[in-house]
Amino acid sequence: MVLTALTWHADVICYALQYMSWQWVAPSLSITAYVMDGLFVGATQPREMRDATLLAFLTFWVLAHTFRGSNNWLWAAYLTHLLVRAGALLLWYPRIEAAAEASTQQQLLGVDS
């Protein structure tokens, strides 16, 4: 078990086990956000990334401060943050495709921008 490799304190392991399900869900929910980050970085679209991150942060902040009291709510707020960021970037992704298509057509036609 991973936790026993990190600590030998039984209380810490017991406490960490309560939140282990969040750790198993987090990678599958976050992969889209990170892939979209890579696409937007590669396409040099920092404004869209900034806007998506700001929207996701506001969502996180509202959830984290509305439902105080447990780490479960904190984990839920964080994973919602990732989903909102991924959703916003997915929503804005067609702009990248359109810009890439226009750029490719200009290059093929030899038109300077």
HELIX and SHEET records of a PDB file:
HELIX    1   1 VAL A    2  LEU A    6  1                                   5    
HELIX    2   2 ALA A   10  LEU A   17  1                                   8    
HELIX    3   3 MET A   20  GLY A   42  1                                  23    
HELIX    4   4 PRO A   46  THR A   66  1                                  21    
HELIX    5   5 ASN A   71  LEU A  109  1                                  39    
END                                                                             
